[in-house]
Amino acid sequence: MRKIRGALIRLAGFFRRSSREREMADEFDAHFQMHIEENLRAGMSEADARREALLKFGGVNAAQEAVREMSTNVWLETTWRDIRYALRGLCRNPGFAVTAILSLALGIGASLSIFAVVDGLLLRPLPFREPDRLVMVWEHNVRGGTEHNTISPGNYRDWKAQNDVFESMAVFNDRRAVLSDGQRVEELENRFATADLLPMLGVQPFRGRFFTAAEDLPKSPVTLVISYRLWQSWFAGDESVIGRKVQLRSQPATIIGILPPGFHFRNRNTDIWEPAGFDPALDYRANFGRWPMAIGRLKPSVSFAAAQAQMKVIARRLEIAYPAFNTNWTVNLEPLRDSMVREVKTSLQVLLG
């Protein structure tokens, strides 16, 4: 946009200069013709009249150059006079001048900073495949009035089996875990996720691969996907890290993939991804409550409202089937972007305004 505006300004300046040149040329031509006519009335031939006019006038081009130079000098002199006047004013009131300059600098800096944040959070598309189709799936406690609760893995399994509005669904949550590799031991941000999550976001591994559904089971060997940042800081970008054996929470694990540079999802500090490993035979409603988060990708032909309506029907069905666990609980969908800026959106809009 700035490039287009700059081009328009230059184009307008060109046309203004061209207009002034035409006006000046017309004026000089009129004066030149007047000199010729005076010489003709004095009895000169047409050739002599023209020659005498050229000699007296000093040449049209030379005269035009003189006028241009005079105009430029006047402009430069006026500009220099304005600058000196401004500097004298600032010197007479140094306190006011410093305050005004600092206020302008802080105002401009704050405005640019706020716009950069708003652009990143509210305006720029999320860095995922078709982000408008991604929605968070929350459990809504009707009696308590809380609309964005974590979910039950048991309910999630039934949502996934009974809905026909989502192309895919996934579950994830964050925690911290101790990673050790030989002599190095450190507690890092750790995310467990079902195998659907990374493919749903449209991310491709930078090296290696992501874990599969077969590896996303409770008794499968633990496989890890690490961030690009961890690959560089811990392993110095060593290509042989794929397949390396490490320990996570003092249990053996194998690094199978590396995420692309700069990738993050809801948490910039996550360095280790591992399969959620939910047990399909376990009754999570009986013993585990509500603790992970769920996300879904809507089918291309399904609207947000239609998905919300169907998920509420499924939630009502589960409330009847499991009254001890699901009474007064339903489902609330929220666009992914809205969930990420929910607590700061209004403040950002006010600050930008």
C-alpha positions as CSV (number, residue, x, y, z in Angstrom):
1,M,0.0,0.0,0.0
2,R,2.9,2.4,0.8
3,K,4.5,1.6,-2.5
4,I,1.2,2.4,-4.4
5,R,0.8,5.7,-2.4
6,G,4.4,6.7,-3.1
7,A,3.9,6.0,-6.8
8,L,0.7,8.1,-6.9
9,I,2.5,11.0,-5.2
10,R,5.4,10.8,-7.7
11,L,2.9,10.6,-10.6
12,A,1.0,13.6,-9.2
13,G,4.3,15.6,-8.8
14,F,5.2,14.7,-12.4
15,F,1.9,16.0,-13.7
16,R,2.2,19.2,-11.7
17,R,5.7,19.8,-13.0
18,S,4.6,19.1,-16.6
19,S,1.7,21.5,-16.2
20,R,4.1,24.3,-14.9
21,E,6.5,23.6,-17.8
22,R,3.6,23.9,-20.3
23,E,2.4,27.2,-18.7
24,M,5.9,28.7,-18.7
25,A,6.5,27.6,-22.3
26,D,3.2,29.2,-23.4
27,E,4.0,32.4,-21.6
28,F,7.5,32.7,-23.2
29,D,6.1,31.9,-26.6
30,A,3.5,34.6,-26.3
31,H,6.2,37.2,-25.3
32,F,8.4,36.0,-28.2
33,Q,5.6,36.4,-30.7
34,M,5.0,39.9,-29.4
35,H,8.6,40.9,-30.1
36,I,8.4,39.5,-33.7
37,E,5.2,41.5,-34.4
38,E,6.8,44.7,-33.1
39,N,9.8,44.2,-35.4
40,L,7.5,43.5,-38.4
41,R,5.6,46.7,-37.7
42,A,8.9,48.5,-37.7
43,G,9.4,47.4,-41.3
44,M,11.7,44.4,-40.9
45,S,11.4,41.3,-43.0
46,E,10.1,38.2,-41.2
47,A,13.5,36.6,-41.0
48,D,15.1,39.7,-39.6
49,A,12.2,40.3,-37.2
50,R,12.7,36.7,-35.8
51,R,16.5,37.1,-35.6
52,E,16.2,40.4,-33.8
53,A,13.6,39.0,-31.4
54,L,15.9,36.0,-30.5
55,L,18.8,38.4,-29.9
56,K,16.8,40.7,-27.7
57,F,15.0,37.9,-25.8
58,G,18.3,36.0,-25.1
59,G,17.0,32.6,-26.2
60,V,13.8,31.0,-25.0
61,N,15.6,28.0,-23.4
62,A,18.1,30.3,-21.5
63,A,15.3,32.5,-20.2
64,Q,13.3,29.4,-19.1
65,E,16.3,28.0,-17.3
66,A,16.8,31.4,-15.5
67,V,13.2,31.3,-14.3
68,R,13.5,27.7,-13.1
69,E,16.7,28.6,-11.2
70,M,15.0,31.6,-9.6
71,S,12.0,29.5,-8.6
72,T,14.3,26.8,-7.1
73,N,16.4,29.3,-5.2
74,V,13.2,30.9,-3.8
75,W,12.0,27.5,-2.6
76,L,15.3,26.6,-1.0
77,E,15.6,30.0,0.6
78,T,12.0,29.7,2.0
79,T,12.7,26.2,3.3
80,W,16.0,27.3,5.0
81,R,14.2,30.3,6.5
82,D,11.5,28.0,8.0
83,I,14.1,25.6,9.4
84,R,16.0,28.4,11.0
85,Y,12.8,29.9,12.5
86,A,11.9,26.5,13.9
87,L,15.3,26.0,15.4
88,R,15.3,29.4,17.0
89,G,11.9,28.6,18.5
90,L,13.2,25.3,19.9
91,C,16.2,27.0,21.4
92,R,14.1,29.7,23.1
93,N,12.0,26.9,24.8
94,P,14.3,23.9,25.2
95,G,12.2,22.3,27.9
96,F,9.0,22.5,25.8
97,A,10.9,21.3,22.7
98,V,12.4,18.2,24.5
99,T,9.0,17.4,26.0
100,A,7.2,17.7,22.6
101,I,9.9,15.6,20.8
102,L,9.8,12.9,23.4
103,S,6.0,12.9,23.4
104,L,5.9,12.5,19.7
105,A,8.6,9.8,19.7
106,L,6.8,7.8,22.5
107,G,3.4,8.2,20.7
108,I,4.7,7.0,17.4
109,G,6.6,4.1,19.0
110,A,3.6,3.1,21.1
111,S,1.3,3.3,18.0
112,L,3.6,1.2,15.9
113,S,4.0,-1.4,18.7
114,I,0.2,-1.7,19.3
115,F,-0.4,-2.0,15.5
116,A,2.2,-4.7,15.3
117,V,0.5,-6.7,18.1
118,V,-3.0,-6.2,16.6
119,D,-1.8,-7.1,13.2
120,G,-0.3,-10.4,14.5
121,L,-3.3,-11.4,16.7
122,L,-6.4,-9.9,15.0
123,L,-5.6,-9.1,11.3
124,R,-3.1,-11.5,9.9
125,P,-4.3,-15.0,9.0
126,L,-3.2,-17.7,11.5
127,P,-0.3,-19.7,10.1
128,F,-2.3,-23.0,9.7
129,R,-4.0,-24.6,6.8
130,E,-7.5,-23.0,6.2
131,P,-7.5,-21.5,9.8
132,D,-11.1,-20.3,9.5
133,R,-12.3,-23.9,9.7
134,L,-10.5,-24.6,13.0
135,V,-12.6,-24.4,16.1
136,M,-12.0,-25.1,19.8
137,V,-14.4,-27.5,21.4
138,W,-15.1,-26.7,25.0
139,E,-17.4,-28.2,27.6
140,H,-19.9,-25.7,28.9
141,N,-21.1,-25.9,32.6
142,V,-24.6,-24.5,32.3
143,R,-25.2,-24.3,36.0
144,G,-21.9,-22.7,36.7
145,G,-22.0,-20.4,33.7
146,T,-18.5,-21.2,32.5
147,E,-18.4,-21.7,28.8
148,H,-14.7,-22.6,28.1
149,N,-13.9,-25.6,30.2
150,T,-11.5,-28.4,29.5
151,I,-13.0,-31.6,28.3
152,S,-13.4,-35.2,29.3
153,P,-11.5,-37.8,27.1
154,G,-14.6,-40.0,27.5
155,N,-16.9,-37.4,26.1
156,Y,-14.4,-36.6,23.4
157,R,-14.4,-40.2,22.2
158,D,-18.2,-40.1,21.8
159,W,-18.1,-36.7,20.1
160,K,-15.7,-38.0,17.6
161,A,-17.7,-41.2,16.9
162,Q,-21.1,-39.5,16.7
163,N,-20.6,-36.2,14.8
164,D,-20.7,-35.7,11.0
165,V,-19.7,-32.0,11.0
166,F,-16.0,-32.3,11.7
167,E,-13.4,-33.5,9.2
168,S,-11.1,-34.4,12.1
169,M,-10.8,-33.8,15.9
170,A,-7.9,-33.9,18.2
171,V,-7.0,-33.5,21.9
172,F,-4.0,-31.8,23.5
173,N,-2.7,-30.3,26.7
174,D,0.5,-28.8,28.1
175,R,2.7,-29.8,31.1
176,R,6.3,-29.8,32.0
177,A,8.6,-32.8,31.8
178,V,12.3,-33.6,32.4
179,L,14.2,-34.5,29.3
180,S,17.6,-36.1,29.6
181,D,20.2,-37.0,27.0
182,G,23.4,-38.3,28.4
183,Q,24.8,-35.7,30.8
184,R,22.3,-33.0,30.0
185,V,19.1,-32.9,32.0
186,E,16.5,-30.1,31.8
187,E,12.8,-29.5,32.6
188,L,11.0,-28.3,29.4
189,E,7.5,-27.4,28.2
190,N,5.9,-30.7,27.1
191,R,2.7,-31.2,25.1
192,F,0.8,-34.4,24.7
193,A,-1.5,-34.6,21.7
194,T,-3.5,-37.2,19.7
195,A,-2.0,-38.1,16.3
196,D,-4.6,-36.1,14.5
197,L,-3.5,-32.6,15.7
198,L,-0.4,-31.8,13.7
199,P,-1.8,-33.1,10.4
200,M,-5.0,-31.1,11.1
201,L,-3.0,-27.9,11.4
202,G,-1.4,-28.6,8.0
203,V,2.2,-28.5,9.4
204,Q,4.9,-30.7,7.8
205,P,7.9,-32.1,9.6
206,F,11.2,-30.3,9.0
207,R,13.0,-33.6,9.5
208,G,11.7,-37.1,10.2
209,R,8.0,-37.7,10.7
210,F,5.1,-37.2,13.2
211,F,3.7,-40.0,15.4
212,T,1.0,-42.3,14.0
213,A,-2.3,-43.5,15.4
214,A,-0.6,-46.9,16.2
215,E,2.0,-45.0,18.3
216,D,-0.8,-43.0,20.0
217,L,-1.7,-45.9,22.3
218,P,-0.9,-46.5,26.0
219,K,1.5,-49.4,25.6
220,S,3.3,-48.2,22.5
221,P,7.0,-47.2,22.7
222,V,7.2,-43.4,23.4
223,T,8.0,-41.3,20.4
224,L,8.9,-37.6,20.5
225,V,8.7,-34.7,18.1
226,I,10.9,-31.8,19.1
227,S,10.9,-28.1,18.2
228,Y,13.4,-26.7,15.8
229,R,14.7,-24.5,18.7
230,L,15.4,-27.5,20.9
231,W,17.1,-29.3,17.9
232,Q,19.5,-26.3,17.6
233,S,20.1,-25.6,21.3
234,W,20.4,-29.2,22.5
235,F,21.6,-31.1,19.5
236,A,23.4,-28.3,17.5
237,G,21.4,-29.1,14.4
238,D,22.7,-32.7,14.2
239,E,21.0,-34.5,11.4
240,S,21.5,-37.8,13.1
241,V,19.1,-36.8,16.0
242,I,16.3,-38.7,14.2
243,G,16.1,-42.1,15.9
244,R,18.1,-41.0,18.9
245,K,17.2,-42.5,22.2
246,V,16.6,-40.1,25.1
247,Q,14.7,-40.2,28.4
248,L,11.5,-38.3,29.2
249,R,10.3,-38.4,32.8
250,S,13.0,-41.1,33.3
251,Q,11.3,-43.4,30.7
252,P,13.0,-44.3,27.4
253,A,11.8,-42.4,24.3
254,T,12.8,-42.0,20.7
255,I,13.0,-38.7,18.7
256,I,11.2,-39.3,15.4
257,G,10.7,-35.8,14.0
258,I,11.5,-32.1,14.1
259,L,9.0,-29.3,13.7
260,P,9.7,-26.5,11.2
261,P,11.4,-23.2,12.3
262,G,9.1,-20.8,14.0
263,F,6.1,-23.2,14.4
264,H,4.0,-22.9,17.5
265,F,0.5,-23.6,18.5
266,R,-1.1,-21.7,21.4
267,N,2.2,-21.9,23.3
268,R,5.5,-20.5,22.0
269,N,7.5,-22.4,24.6
270,T,6.6,-26.0,23.8
271,D,9.7,-27.9,22.9
272,I,8.6,-31.6,23.2
273,W,5.5,-33.2,21.6
274,E,4.4,-36.7,22.5
275,P,1.4,-38.9,21.8
276,A,-1.5,-38.6,24.2
277,G,-1.8,-42.4,24.5
278,F,-5.5,-42.5,25.6
279,D,-6.6,-46.0,26.6
280,P,-9.7,-47.0,24.6
281,A,-10.7,-49.5,27.3
282,L,-10.5,-47.0,30.1
283,D,-13.6,-45.3,31.5
284,Y,-12.3,-41.7,31.8
285,R,-15.7,-40.4,33.1
286,A,-15.4,-42.5,36.2
287,N,-11.9,-41.6,37.3
288,F,-10.3,-38.7,35.4
289,G,-12.7,-35.7,35.2
290,R,-12.1,-33.0,32.7
291,W,-8.5,-31.9,31.8
292,P,-7.4,-31.7,28.1
293,M,-8.5,-29.3,25.4
294,A,-10.1,-30.3,22.1
295,I,-10.0,-28.8,18.6
296,G,-11.8,-29.7,15.4
297,R,-11.7,-28.9,11.7
298,L,-15.1,-28.3,10.2
299,K,-16.0,-30.0,6.9
300,P,-16.0,-27.6,4.0
301,S,-19.7,-27.7,3.6
302,V,-20.6,-27.2,7.3
303,S,-21.2,-23.8,8.9
304,F,-20.2,-22.9,12.4
305,A,-23.9,-22.6,13.5
306,A,-24.7,-26.1,12.1
307,A,-21.8,-27.6,13.9
308,Q,-22.7,-25.9,17.2
309,A,-26.3,-27.2,16.9
310,Q,-25.3,-30.8,16.3
311,M,-22.7,-30.8,19.1
312,K,-25.3,-29.6,21.5
313,V,-27.6,-32.5,20.4
314,I,-24.8,-35.0,21.0
315,A,-24.0,-33.3,24.4
316,R,-27.7,-33.7,25.4
317,R,-27.6,-37.4,24.4
318,L,-24.5,-37.9,26.6
319,E,-26.1,-36.0,29.5
320,I,-28.9,-38.6,29.4
321,A,-26.6,-41.6,29.0
322,Y,-24.2,-40.4,31.8
323,P,-26.2,-38.3,34.2
324,A,-23.8,-38.6,37.1
325,F,-21.0,-37.1,35.1
326,N,-22.7,-34.9,32.4
327,T,-25.8,-33.4,34.1
328,N,-25.8,-29.6,33.3
329,W,-23.0,-30.0,30.9
330,T,-23.1,-29.2,27.1
331,V,-20.7,-28.3,24.3
332,N,-19.6,-24.8,23.2
333,L,-17.6,-24.2,20.0
334,E,-15.3,-21.2,19.5
335,P,-13.3,-20.2,16.4
336,L,-9.6,-20.8,17.1
337,R,-8.6,-17.2,16.6
338,D,-11.3,-16.0,19.0
339,S,-10.1,-18.5,21.6
340,M,-6.5,-17.2,21.3
341,V,-7.4,-13.5,21.8
342,R,-10.6,-13.8,23.9
343,E,-9.1,-12.1,27.0
344,V,-7.3,-9.3,25.2
345,K,-9.3,-8.6,22.1
346,T,-11.4,-5.7,23.5
347,S,-8.3,-4.1,25.1
348,L,-6.3,-4.3,21.9
349,Q,-9.2,-2.7,19.9
350,V,-9.4,0.1,22.4
351,L,-5.7,0.7,22.4
352,L,-5.6,0.6,18.6
353,G,-8.4,3.2,18.5
